[in-house]
Amino acid sequence: MEQKMRLIPYRFIAEVEEAAEVPTGVEMIQAPQVWEKTKGQGITIAILDTGCDVTHPDLKDRIIGGRNFTNDDKGNQDIYMDYNGHGTHVAGTVAATENQMGVVGVAPEANLLIVKVLDRHGSGQYEWIIKGIHFAIEQKVDIISMSLGGPADVPALHEAIQKAVTNNILVVCAAGNEGDGQDSTDELGYPGAYNEVISVGAINLERSISEFSNSNKELDLVAPGENILSTYLNGKFARLSGTSMATPHVSGALALIKAISNEAFERELTEPELYAQLIRRTIPLGNSPKLEGNGMIYLTLLKHLEKIFEQEKASEALKI
């Protein structure tokens, strides 16, 4: 267990003092168009990362608790403050509050459970991450979001993830930032390469595959992951790039999908059923599946297809 896991941003772009916008990535996946139906209320996402700036104005009302599994703050389990920035950035993309200032997350009324498994340097022992997954299971979260990774396939980590999925928890992981832009080579990072997780690659804001994004046959879909504006330390904001930034777009999208689906079907959908609902809301971008999986998350796709179908039916009727 002495090996360490980490997934720092591929690139730190810039720190931003103030913001007042819906980030481009959140717009790209059509999240605002879904908010009239739900903003993710009642859904809890566990963020396994470097902690969170729990006093950030855009996040403090979303956090329902947490736990520290690292050595930061002398190992005090009740202090899960972020001293790195990575976890705070991820949390904001998932669920920054819609409060007429700062930024807005994909699911701005979802609950956040902050599980600190990476220290202030952005690295963590596998044991910390495994304990964090088990803690999230005990807390009966709906989604686990992990923007972290490492080269080693550790059986105990895999088993923890399998247990989470068995408990009907969706596990969303970053694919990794070791890519070369070619589908002829495979780059495997764990836990992103496990079949049980939803593995997320990155695209830029022009919908092109990010060159750094890992490619392999376990990739499920892609989301915006370059120049992503979100919350940061000391109440500020920052633009970062990496599959770390793409992952929370999907975690937030799943919170919206689960809330909508549970209401539509009048029951709790299973993990495989929710995965199917997610994939139904992806659009191909014209790349190899090893680079983009099923395509880009696009939350209003079904509505868009229904509109096209109605237009086609009307056109056929006119021909008759």
Residue pairs with C-beta under 8 A, 6 or more apart in sequence:
1 125
1 126
1 127
1 154
1 156
2 125
3 125
3 126
3 150
3 152
3 154
4 123
4 124
4 125
4 126
4 150
5 118
5 123
5 124
5 125
5 126
5 129
5 148
5 149
5 150
5 152
6 118
6 122
6 123
6 124
6 148
6 149
6 150
7 86
7 122
7 147
7 148
7 149
7 150
7 174
7 176
7 177
7 189
7 242
7 243
7 244
8 86
8 122
8 242
8 244
9 86
9 89
9 240
9 241
9 242
9 244
9 245
10 177
10 202
10 210
10 212
10 225
10 240
10 241
10 242
10 243
10 244
11 240
11 241
11 242
12 238
12 240
13 227
13 238
13 239
13 240
13 241
14 238
14 239
15 232
15 236
15 237
15 238
16 229
16 232
16 236
16 237
16 238
16 239
17 236
17 237
18 237
19 101
19 102
19 103
19 229
19 237
20 100
20 101
20 102
21 103
21 104
21 229
22 32
22 103
22 104
23 93
23 103
23 104
23 228
23 229
23 230
24 205
24 224
24 227
24 229
25 93
25 205
25 223
25 224
25 225
25 228
25 229
25 245
25 249
26 32
26 93
26 104
26 105
26 106
26 249
26 252
28 205
28 207
28 224
28 296
29 106
29 223
29 224
29 249
29 253
29 296
29 297
29 298
29 299
30 298
30 299
30 300
30 301
31 106
31 107
31 252
31 253
31 256
31 299
32 104
33 299
33 300
33 303
34 256
34 260
34 299
34 300
35 98
35 108
37 256
37 259
37 260
38 109
38 256
38 259
38 260
38 263
39 98
39 107
39 108
39 109
39 110
39 256
40 95
40 106
40 107
40 108
40 109
40 110
40 252
40 255
40 256
40 259
41 109
41 110
41 259
42 111
42 259
43 107
43 110
43 111
43 142
43 143
43 255
43 258
43 259
44 64
44 110
44 111
44 112
44 113
44 139
44 140
44 141
44 142
44 143
45 94
45 95
45 107
45 110
45 111
45 112
45 113
45 141
45 142
45 143
45 144
45 145
45 251
45 252
45 255
46 113
46 115
46 132
46 135
46 136
46 139
46 141
46 143
46 144
46 145
47 87
47 90
47 91
47 94
47 112
47 113
47 114
47 115
47 145
47 248
48 115
48 117
48 129
48 132
48 133
48 136
48 144
48 145
48 146
48 148
49 82
49 86
49 87
49 90
49 91
49 114
49 115
49 116
49 117
49 118
49 145
49 146
49 147
49 148
50 82
50 83
50 84
50 85
50 86
50 87
50 88
50 116
50 118
50 119
50 120
50 122
51 66
51 68
51 72
51 80
51 81
51 82
51 83
51 84
51 87
51 88
51 114
51 116
51 118
52 59
52 63
52 66
52 80
52 81
52 82
52 87
52 88
52 91
52 112
52 114
52 116
53 59
53 81
53 82
53 88
53 231
53 232
53 233
53 234
53 235
54 60
54 63
54 66
54 80
54 81
54 114
55 235
56 88
56 92
56 231
56 235
57 97
57 99
57 101
57 102
57 235
58 92
58 96
58 97
58 99
58 101
58 102
58 103
58 105
58 231
59 88
59 91
59 92
59 95
59 96
59 97
59 112
59 231
61 97
61 99
62 91
62 95
62 96
62 97
62 105
62 108
62 109
62 110
62 111
62 112
63 111
63 112
63 113
63 114
64 111
64 112
64 113
65 113
65 114
65 139
66 80
66 113
66 114
66 115
66 116
67 77
67 78
67 80
67 114
67 115
67 116
67 132
67 135
68 75
68 76
68 77
68 78
68 79
68 80
68 116
69 77
69 115
69 116
69 117
69 124
69 128
69 129
69 131
69 132
69 135
70 116
70 117
70 118
70 119
70 124
70 128
71 119
72 79
72 81
72 83
72 116
72 119
72 120
73 79
73 81
80 114
80 115
80 116
82 88
82 116
82 233
83 120
83 233
84 118
84 119
84 120
84 121
84 122
85 232
85 233
85 238
86 118
86 122
86 147
86 240
86 244
87 114
87 116
87 118
88 230
88 231
88 232
88 233
89 228
89 230
89 231
89 232
89 238
89 240
89 244
89 245
90 145
90 147
90 230
90 244
90 245
90 247
90 248
91 105
91 112
91 114
91 231
91 248
92 103
92 105
92 230
92 231
92 232
92 237
93 105
93 106
93 228
93 230
93 245
93 248
93 249
93 252
94 105
94 106
94 107
94 110
94 112
94 145
94 248
94 251
94 252
94 255
95 105
95 106
95 107
95 108
95 109
95 110
95 111
95 112
95 252
95 255
96 102
96 103
96 104
96 105
96 108
96 230
96 231
97 104
97 105
97 108
97 109
98 104
98 108
98 109
102 231
102 237
103 229
103 230
103 231
103 237
105 230
105 248
105 252
106 248
106 249
106 251
106 252
106 253
106 255
106 256
107 252
107 253
107 255
107 256
110 252
110 255
113 136
113 139
113 141
115 132
115 135
115 136
116 132
117 124
117 128
117 129
117 131
117 132
117 148
118 124
118 128
118 148
124 148
126 150
126 152
126 154
126 156
126 157
129 146
129 148
129 157
129 160
130 156
130 157
130 160
133 144
133 157
133 160
133 161
133 163
133 164
134 160
134 163
136 144
136 164
136 169
137 163
137 164
137 167
137 169
140 167
141 169
142 169
142 170
142 255
142 258
143 169
143 170
143 171
143 172
143 251
143 254
143 255
143 258
144 164
144 169
144 170
144 171
144 172
145 172
145 247
145 248
145 251
146 171
146 172
146 173
146 174
146 191
146 197
146 247
147 173
147 174
147 242
147 243
147 244
147 245
147 247
147 248
148 173
148 174
148 244
149 173
149 174
149 176
149 189
149 190
149 191
149 192
150 189
150 190
151 188
151 189
151 190
152 190
153 190
153 193
154 190
157 190
157 191
158 190
158 191
158 194
158 196
161 171
161 191
161 194
161 196
161 197
162 196
164 171
165 171
165 196
165 271
168 268
168 270
168 271
169 271
170 198
170 254
170 258
170 271
170 274
170 275
171 191
171 196
171 197
171 198
172 197
172 198
172 200
172 247
172 250
172 251
172 254
173 191
173 192
173 194
173 197
173 198
173 199
173 200
173 247
174 189
174 192
174 199
174 200
174 242
174 243
174 244
174 246
174 247
175 189
175 192
175 193
175 199
175 200
175 201
175 202
175 213
175 214
175 216
175 219
175 243
176 187
176 188
176 189
176 192
176 213
176 214
176 243
177 212
177 213
177 214
177 242
177 243
177 244
178 187
178 189
178 212
178 214
179 187
179 201
179 210
179 211
179 212
179 213
179 214
179 215
180 187
180 211
181 209
181 211
181 291
182 215
183 215
183 287
183 288
183 290
183 291
185 215
186 215
186 216
186 217
186 290
187 214
187 215
187 216
188 214
188 216
188 218
189 214
191 197
192 199
192 200
192 214
192 218
192 243
193 199
193 216
193 218
194 218
195 218
198 220
198 221
198 250
198 254
198 275
198 278
199 218
199 219
199 220
199 293
200 219
200 220
200 221
200 222
200 223
200 243
200 246
200 247
200 249
200 250
201 209
201 210
201 213
201 214
201 215
201 219
201 221
201 222
201 223
201 225
201 243
201 246
201 291
201 292
201 293
202 209
202 210
202 212
202 213
202 222
202 223
202 224
202 225
202 226
202 241
202 242
202 243
202 245
202 246
203 209
203 210
203 213
203 222
203 223
203 224
203 225
203 226
203 246
203 285
203 292
203 296
204 210
204 224
204 225
204 226
204 227
205 224
205 226
205 227
207 285
207 296
208 285
209 222
209 285
209 287
209 291
209 292
210 225
210 226
210 241
210 243
212 241
212 242
212 243
213 222
213 225
213 243
213 246
213 291
214 243
215 288
215 290
215 291
216 290
217 289
217 290
219 289
219 290
219 291
219 292
219 293
220 279
220 293
220 294
221 250
221 278
221 279
221 282
221 292
221 293
221 294
221 295
221 296
221 297
222 246
222 285
222 291
222 292
222 293
222 295
222 296
222 297
223 246
223 247
223 249
223 250
223 253
223 296
223 297
224 245
224 246
224 249
225 241
225 242
225 243
225 244
225 245
225 246
225 249
226 241
226 245
227 239
227 241
228 239
228 240
228 241
228 245
229 237
229 238
229 239
230 237
230 238
230 240
230 245
231 237
232 238
249 297
250 278
250 297
253 278
253 281
253 297
253 299
254 274
254 278
256 299
257 274
257 277
257 278
257 281
257 299
258 269
258 274
261 269
261 273
261 274
261 277
262 268
262 269
269 277
278 297
279 294
280 301
280 302
281 297
281 298
281 299
281 300
281 301
281 302
282 293
282 294
282 295
282 296
282 297
282 298
282 301
283 295
283 296
283 298
283 301
284 292
284 294
284 295
285 292
285 295
285 296
298 304
